[in-house]
Amino acid sequence: MGDYFIGDKVRMKKPHPCGSDVWTIIRVGMDFRIKCTKCGRSVMLPRTKFEKSVRQKL
């Protein structure tokens, strides 16, 4: 699962409060910024937490 790129869509283990569990990657590095595909909210996560919470790469 290792390589992630800007624009990739990922399914996370926990859904966002809006109900969607699909996110788009908008920043890659030591931290990941991901954007909810349903409501548009963006969240910044450390790489370790991001990699643990990804269920699958779409």
WOLIN-V707618 format. One record per residue. N is the residue number from 1. OMEGA is omega as a letter, one per 20 degrees, with the letter a starting at -180 (none if undefined). D_LAST is the distance of its C-alpha to the last C-alpha in whole Angstrom. Layout:
BEGIN
n->{N N}
omega->{OMEGA OMEGA}
d_last->{D_LAST D_LAST}
END
This chain:
BEGIN
n->{1 2 3 4 5 6 7 8 9 10 11 12 13 14 15 16 17 18 19 20 21 22 23 24 25 26 27 28 29 30 31 32 33 34 35 36 37 38 39 40 41 42 43 44 45 46 47 48 49 50 51 52 53 54 55 56 57 58}
omega->{a a r a r r r r a r a a a r r r r r a r r a r r r r a r r r r r r a r a a a r r r a r a r a a a r a r a r r r r a none}
d_last->{11 13 13 11 12 13 11 7 5 5 7 11 13 16 15 17 21 20 18 14 12 9 10 10 11 15 17 17 20 22 20 17 17 14 14 14 13 15 18 18 19 18 19 20 19 20 18 19 19 15 14 16 14 11 10 6 4 0}
END
